[in-house]
Structure formats: C-alpha cells, structure tokens
Amino acid sequence: MLRAATPLVLLFAAFVLPLFAQRNGVSISPPLKDALDAINGRNILGHVRKLSSDEFEGRSPGSRGEDLTVKYLVEKFKAVGAAPGNPNGSYIQNVPLVGYRTSPKIDLTVDGEPLPFRFLDDFVHDYPGLTSSLDIRAADIVFAGYGITAPQFGWDDYKETDVRGKLVLVLSGEPSRPLGEDAKKPDPGFFKGIERTYYSTREFKYEEARRRGAAGVLIIYDPERSATYGLFQTFAKLEGQNLKPRPGSHQMAIAGMVTTNAVKRIFSAVGKNFDDVEKAASLPAFRPEKLRVKADISLTSKLRYFNSRNVVARVVGSDPRLRNEYVIYTAHWDHLGKDTSLTGDQIYNGANDNAIGTSQLIEAARAFAAMKQKPKRSVLFIATTAEEKGYLGARHYVRDPLYPISKTVANINLDAGNLFGLTRDLASTGYGNSSMDEILASAARSQGRVFTTGSLDETGGLYFGSDQIEFAKAGIPAVFPWSGVDYVGKPKDYGDKVWAEYGEKRYHQVSDEVMPDWDVSGAVEDTRWFVIAGFLAAQNAERPRLKGGSEFIWISKGRVGK
C-alpha cells in the first residue's frame, strides 16, 4: 500500500502546480500543463507493480519474461495514444543478440617456463570472442599504460605501437596531474581533474584495443580496493550477452580484467617492478612495452542466437520541417532474470531498476500524446533491451537507427527513480557536457525546484553506466537526470540514507521489489520535469549542443575509440 503523503508534501505540490505557466520566464503552454496533470502516481505505481511482479520472471532478454514485458509495453503505448515508432508500422525494433557461456584459458610462459595464470582467480572475461572455440598461440604481451588515446588532452598511450594480434595489459582509470604546488589537488584542465572522463571506462579501453587489432585486452584491478572484480567474477559464471558481430568486423579473443597481484607476478618474472612501471605510465613520455612473456589464449563457448526487442513509440511533431528531428526518451525494460541456483527467492524483480524508469517512460508518452498542440519536433520513446548486459539495445539503435542519428537532437534517459518522496532539488549525471543542462534547469525552475549545477561523476562515473552513453558517443546531447537528496518534510540526511540503503540491500538483488512504504509523489513530479525538459528541447528553434570541453566531440567524430 502506498504511504499517504505528508501535509508538507501536499502543501508543496499545491504551491508548485499552479505556477507551471509563469515561473521565472519559462513558458509552459496550457496544453502542456493539461498533459502534465494527466501524470499521476496511480498509473506509475501500477506499471511498476506489473513489470516487477514474479509473473515477469525478472525480465531477462530472450526469456518468457521478455515476451510478457514487450506485450505489456506495446499495449500500454497503444493505450496512451502513442503511435508505433518503427517506420514499418510496428512498435518493435529487433535487436540481434548472442548469448554466451564461455570458459577462457590463458597459458603464460616466460622464456619457455610456465607462469601460473588462472581463470577467475587471476583474470575474468567481460566480453569474449563470439565463437564456439578459439586458439591463439604465442601471442606477445604489451603493457600499454592506461590504454588511452585522448588528443584533446595531448595523451597517447599507444604511440603508434603495433598491437595487432597481441594481448594488451592496461591500467584502470586515467592519469592525473597536480594543480600547481598542491600535489593532492588534481588539475581540472587535465582529464577534468577529479571528475572522470569516458576515457577512463572499460568500454573505451576495450574499443580502443579492438580498433587497433589487439588479440585481447585485460584491465588491471585490485580486488581489495574495488568491488568491480568480484562482481565480474560472478558475471563470468553466468550467461553473458552481446550484439551479434557485424560481418567482417574484428573480434578480440577476450576483453576483461586481471588482478594486480597477477600482473605483479608477470612483471616480477621478467625482472621488473610493477610499481615503478605504473608510476612511469602516469607521465606523458611513457611508451608501451612488450614484455618477455608469451600467451596461449583459448576458449570454448556455448552460444545461442536470438532476437531481443526494443519497444518504440512515437508522437509526431507539429512543425512541417522540424517534425523530422527527434527528441528521444529511453528507459531499459530488462533486468537480471531468474537464478535457479538460489534458495528461496530466485527472481530479480528489478522494481527500481528499472520498472520505475520504464513506467515513467510510458507516462511521458501519455503526456505528449495528450497535448492538443504538439511540440515542433517529434518525440520518440524507446524501451530498450539488454542495458544490464552493456547497453546493447541502445547501442543497436544508435548503430542501426530507425530515424537518422543526424536528426536526433537530444536523449533523456530514465534509469531508476525516486520512490522515497518529493525533493526540492534535481540533478543530472554528465553535467557540463551539453546545453541540455540549461534546459533541465529551466524545467526545474518552472516547478519551483532547484537544479544542481555540478557533476555527479567525480567518483563512480555514473554517466557512463546507462543507455545515454551510447547516444553521447554518437555526439548527441544526452542526459541521465536524477532526483536530488533534499526531501520535503524529511531530515537533512534522509536522502543520502535511503539511497545508500537501496544500494546496499536491494540494488541488483532479489530484494528489489515494490516496498509498502514507497512514496511516489517524487516520481510523479520528476516525470513532469522530464516531460517539460523534453518539450523545451523539442520546441526550441535551436538544437541542444555539446559544449567545448566534452570528450564526446572527439569520440563522435571518430578521432578516438571508434
């Protein structure tokens, strides 16, 4: 049962809603206000309950849960009045996937002598080559620093070194340099200082090594300092999924992770101190080094090929010219499915991740479909598949779009949602990348709320962890907006506590279910915020744009990581 709103929440809502048409010079037309009023907590919570029910079996791609989810989404998009989004007249975009269960093996030798190197204990795969079997003999091993090529920062770890057919070892993260004499303060003009860039991600390093023809790449992690390695040990035992490879494209044998201890053993075996080499890699003069080590790489895989589905709906714009441009909302419908090896509860229901975002997507479509005067540009709503497997549905859409990517002006991605009450503040990951920041701020002002001007990506790099990253890589202004933590009628530390509790006790666990004390008042207002922002992006004459300091200007033009 939904917890009743507090008197202070009701007072806040009563104060905010009448001001939509006149707040701070932000134009909110009467048709838009009527559409916003159609968004309510009853519908949002109803979708969440259905999508996260045990009946849907955790919504894993390629399962009965997918069939039920896709059927439900098509029915709801029809019911709210959103037209089919595929030009073929359907709500479906097929996404060709390959499921794999892979056992990799890497045998290392130094001057002919074997060096212990064990799967799971020393290395894990993230993405293996999609083939039933593979053998590579006596591949050279190259240490390539951070594995980054970033011309905008004058940084190149590869320095034209030929790594074709070689196994590449790279450090996690990215280099930094101190600001002036303060060794503890990173220079914000060099790899953005304390804020992470896309160059630091596994995905960038995998793609850069693949682009250069490497046989494989392993990123160095210390399991004692990061939970990442342990998480991927678990994933390596389960079925993974990836997009079906394009004909003729280069596949690496393995892209994954290696422990610091294993790498230290490798360097010690060739008479080198890894700590010294790691320090050298932080300097611009660093050059890749071929180690006196050979690698025999083999793998066997059980593969299954299947079509998963993006569910796509559309509201056509009103301007004869601009209706051929698109604002795209995304939310991933998938979750982790069912694990029959567990005792007791076996279903990863994914209520917050991401039944709520998918619910908000449906209600955003309802709002736009209800507008008597549509915005000038068209709006597309994509419920994506396989986000949990690496943003695969979004990646497929960007690579094989239903409408030209050059005509896509913005992406607003909805992933997880505020189910703990109404907040005064709002925020967005990827802040500083595009003029969508200003659009989100205007939409927040129209609600009498405060948009936080600052990054959420200083430690975890949240911007790189959901579907919007695939649109950003294509040069599209893309945002991943969030509720803030200043909750109306709650103690100051309430927001931090409830999100920390969710992260610890429910995120990616079978316990991510509908909770009896949820308060969807925040989810309702946030959905209205998303709609206002999308309306402004679709209505404004000027398209949103990337800002000068964004690395995605370089990445989208194919200068690096493509």
Secondary structure as UniProt FT lines:
FT   HELIX           7..16
FT   HELIX           17..19
FT   TURN            20..22
FT   HELIX           23..25
FT   HELIX           30..37
FT   HELIX           41..51
FT   HELIX           54..56
FT   TURN            57..58
FT   TURN            61..62
FT   HELIX           64..80
FT   STRAND          83..84
FT   TURN            87..88
FT   STRAND          92..110
FT   TURN            111..112
FT   STRAND          113..115
FT   TURN            120..122
FT   STRAND          123..128
FT   STRAND          133..143
FT   TURN            145..146
FT   STRAND          149..150
FT   HELIX           151..153
FT   STRAND          155..156
FT   TURN            159..160
FT   TURN            164..165
FT   STRAND          167..171
FT   STRAND          178..179
FT   TURN            180..181
FT   STRAND          182..186
FT   TURN            188..189
FT   TURN            191..194
FT   HELIX           198..200
FT   HELIX           202..211
FT   TURN            212..213
FT   STRAND          216..221
FT   TURN            223..225
FT   HELIX           228..237
FT   STRAND          240..243
FT   TURN            247..248
FT   STRAND          254..259
FT   HELIX           260..269
FT   TURN            270..271
FT   HELIX           274..280
FT   TURN            281..282
FT   TURN            284..285
FT   STRAND          289..315
FT   TURN            320..321
FT   HELIX           322..324
FT   STRAND          326..332
FT   STRAND          337..338
FT   TURN            340..341
FT   STRAND          347..348
FT   HELIX           351..355
FT   HELIX           356..370
FT   STRAND          378..384
FT   HELIX           387..389
FT   HELIX           392..399
FT   HELIX           405..407
FT   STRAND          408..413
FT   STRAND          425..429
FT   TURN            430..432
FT   HELIX           436..446
FT   TURN            447..448
FT   STRAND          450..451
FT   HELIX           462..464
FT   HELIX           468..473
FT   TURN            474..475
FT   STRAND          478..483
FT   TURN            488..489
FT   TURN            492..493
FT   HELIX           494..505
FT   TURN            506..508
FT   TURN            510..511
FT   TURN            516..517
FT   HELIX           521..539
FT   TURN            548..549
FT   HELIX           552..556
FT   TURN            557..558
//
